[in-house]
Amino acid sequence: MDTPNKSSQSEQAIFLDLSGRAKFRIIGTDRLRFLNGQITNDLRKASETSAIEACILNAKGKTDAHIYISASGDSFLVDAAADLREALKVRLERYVIADDVQIEDVTDQFSLFHVLAQQSPALEHGRIVSVRRFAEPGWDIWGDAAQHHVSLQELSSRWAPCDSDTAEVMRIEQGIPRWGRELTNDIIPIEANLEQRAIDYQKGCYIGQEVISRIKMSGQTNKRLCGLISLDDLPLQPGMKLATPSAPGKEVGWITSATRNERQEIALGYVKRGFNNVGTKLAAVSLSHRTADELDAVTTGGAASEAPQPIRVEVVPLPFR
């Protein structure tokens, strides 16, 4: 499904229903110090009217969670992907030792909508928080879950709803990583291009900071999230492996998300250092049941009748133009 272009987004606001996301309330007198020691961004930048984006890491700098945080009275409200509901609470509680901190699962207590608009929406219900979940300015609306239908009706009467397929196209076009696709327990946030969005290099210590600082100093990552276009205009698929014609059989990355926008077949994927420069040509191959020899056959055009034909792709800048 085609996504609204940037001009149409600015002319008519759209909204998404994010109520299915996991939600937590962090309370206690040590909540600021504790949570700031867990996240990559500076929690002091979060307020009751503005949320921040952050990652929670393990000691090796790899991502345990990708979250958004805002202040709410004497607490912080955190939201994350729905499938992190159990794991994130366990992860945070593991580091509550002598702290006055309580972590409450409030997923079922709140509805959560996101409006993409230049100006803050004026609504009768809900707490409005400024946050950039996409490239455009946006506004989260936290409300009572019991009033979800009322809020949905109010939003629908004023703005166009954005379905999940359209939102996914928009997300991929903007190169925004998503938990379970571009963001997993094997990914370091810098590899996912989250430096500007979710990392504060000036804040105090947090778990995994040493790895992040070392990468910043070296200026190098083993792989990087890249934009990819299909030169053959054939559909790309998550899970496809990326190979280079100059070294047949050598895997240099993989595709994480793919879609078709108004112009072409596009994808996001991780590409290893040395092969992720803009303009690099690669081959996308389905390896669900392929051996290295079969990969060599398809990248060299050899005879392997049962092997899928590679799709020629090119590394392009993010966001897609």
N, C-alpha and C positions, 0 to 999 in steps of 0.2 A: 504494500500500500504506500502511495506517495505521501511524503510529509509536507506540511505547509512550509513555504519558503520564508526567508527571514522577513521580507517585506510584509507578507500576509500576517505573520506573527505579531508584528508591531501594530498593524491596523486592527486586528481582532484578537483579543486575549483568548487563550485556551487554558483548560485546566485538566489535571490528572488526579485520579483517586489513588492515593498511596496508603490507604488505611490498612492494607495487609502487611505493611512493614512492621518488624519487631520494634517495640518501644519500651524504654526503661526510664525510670525516675531515679536519680542519684541524690540522696539526701545525707545530712550529717555535717557537723562542724568542720570536718576535714575534707569535705567533698572536692573543693577546688584544688588543694594540694595533691590529693590522691589521684584525681582524674587527670590532672596535668602531668603526672608522672607516668601515665599510661598512653598518652596520645601524641601524635607527631606535630600537631598544631598547638598554638598558644590559647588555652582556654579563657584567658583574660580578654580575648577579643570577642567572646560570645556574650550576648546580652538578651534581654527579654524581647527585643525587637529585631535581633540579627543573629543568625546561626553561623557556625563555622563547620567546615568539612575537615575530617581528620582520619587517620588510620591508627589502628592498634596493632602493635608488632610483637613478635617473639624476640628472644635475645639475639637471634641471627638476622634480625632486620626484616624478616618475612611477615607477610600480612595475616593477622588473625581476624581483622574486621575492618570494614570501611563504614564510617558513621557520619552523622550530622548531629550537632549539639547546640542547644540554646539554653539560656537561663530562664527559670520560671519561679519567681519568688525565692524561697529558700532551698531551691533544688535546681538540678540540671536535667533537661529532657534529651534523651538520646534516641535516635532511630537508625535502624540498620535493615539489611535485607531480611526477608521473612525467615529464611532457612538458617539465620544466625541466632534465632530466638533463644535456644537453649545454650549453644556453645558460647555466646558472648557473655551471658550472665555468669557462667562457670568461669570463663577466662578472667573476668574482672574480679570476682569474689576470691580467686586464688591469691590475689595480692593484697586483700584486705586483712591486715594482721592486727595491729594495735590501733587502727584508724577508727575514728567515729564516722563511719560511712555505711550506708545501707543502700542496696541496689534492689529496686522493686520492678518487677515485670508488669508494665501497665499497657501491654499491647491491646488488650480487650477493652480498655477504658477510654481510649481516644480514637477518634477518626482523624485522618490526615489527608488533606488535599494540597495540591500545589498549583498555583496560578502563574502562568507565564505572561507577564505584563510589565510595562515600563513603570506604572504607578501602582502604589499600594491599593488593593481593593478595599472598598468600604462595604463591610458586611455587618449584619446584625448579630451574628453568632461567631464564636471562635476567636482564638488568639492568633494574630497575624505576625509572622516572622519573615524577615528578608533573608533569602538564601539563593545562591546560584547552583541549582542542581543541573542545569543545562548551561549553554553559553549565554543565553539571554537572562536579564533580570527576572527573578521569580519570588514568589511569596508562599510560604507554608501557612496553612490554616489548621490549627489544632483545635479540635472540638470534642464534645461529649459523644462517645460512640453511640449512646442511646438516641442521639439526634442526627445520626448519619444521614438518614433519608431526607430530613428537613434541610440539612446543609447541601446535600446533593441537588435537591430541587432548586434551592436558592442560586447555587452556582450555575446550574443548567439554564436558568431563566435569563442569565446575564452573559454567559460565555459558552463557547463551544467545547464540549468534552473531547479529550484526546484519547483515543483508544490505544491499547497496548502495542498494536502493530505499528501505528504511526509514531508513537513515542520511541519505539525501538529504532526505527529508521532515523529519526532525529538524533537519537543518542549516538548511533554509529557514525552518522555524518559529522558530528561534532567531535568524535574521537574520545568520548567519555567512557572510562572503564566501568564495568558492571561486575558486581560480586557474582561469583560462579562462572563467569566467562573470562574477562580480562584480569579479574582480581581473585586470587586463590591463595591458599597457604604456602604456595611455592614462589610467590611473586613479591619482590621488593617494590615499594611504592614508586620509587624513582623510575623503575623500569616501565611503569604504567603512566608515565608523564604527569605525576601528581605533585611535582615540586611546587608549582605556583598555587595550586588549589588547596593542598592539604598538609604542607610541611612548613614549619617555621624554624629556620636555622639559628635564630637568636634566643630561643626560649631555653629554659633549664633542662635538666636531664630527664630522659624517659627511657623506657625499655626499648632496646634496639637502636638507640641514638648513635652508638659508636659506629655501627655499620653504615648508617645514613651519612654521617659526617665523613667517613672514609671515602665513600663514593663521591661525595661532593668535592672533596679535595683532589681526587684522582681525575674527576670529570669523565669517568668511563663506567659503563655497565656492560655486563655480558650479553644482554639482549635489550631490545627496546620495542615498545608498542608502536606499530606503524600502520599507516593507511595503505590499502592495497586495492588496485582496480584490475578487473578482468579484461585483458587485452583481446580475448576472444569473445567477449560479451556473453560468456557462459556462466551460469550460477556457481558461486563459491559456497562452501559449506564449512561450518565449525568443525574442527577436528582434522581438516585437510593438512597434510604436511607440506612444507615448503622446501624445495630443492633448488640447487643452482646448476644451470647448464654447464658452467665452467668446471664443476667438480661433480660429475654424474654420480648419483647414489648418495650424496652427502646431504643430510637433513640440516637445514639452517633456520628452521622455525616452524610455526604452525598457526593456523587460522583460529581465532577465538569467536568471532561474530561475523555474520555476513547478511547482506540484504541487497535489494535493488532500489535505488532512489529514482528520481525523475529522469536521470540521464544514463545510468549505467549500473553494472554489477559492482558492488563495493564490499570491502571487508576490513576488519581489524585483525591484526595478528602480531605475534612476537617474532622478531627477526634478529638473529645473532649479530654481534658486532663484526664489522667487515663486510656485511651483506645488506645492511639496512640504510644505506645512503639513498636519498631520493633519486629516482631514475633507474635503480637497479632492477633488472629483469630476473624473475624467478619462475619456477613451475610449481603449481599447486596440484598435489596428488592425493587421492584417497588411499590411505594405507591400512584400512580396516583389516585386510587379510593379506597384506603384501610383505614380502621379504625384502631385504636390502638388494638382492639380485634383481628382483622385479622392479624396484625403484630405479635401479640403474638402467633397466630395459626401457622404461617409459621415458626417462629423461634423455636418453640417447636415441629414442625412436626405434629401438630394437624390436624384434618380434617377440611379443608376449601377448597372445591373442586374448587371454582372459584378463589382462591388466588394464585398468582404466587409462584413458588418454589424459595426459597432463593438461592443465589449463595455464596458459601463459598469463602471468600477473606482473604488475609493476609497482614498486614502492613509491608512494606519493605523500606529500605533506599532510599533516592533520592541523585543523579540520579539513575535510574535503571541500574543494572549491566548487 
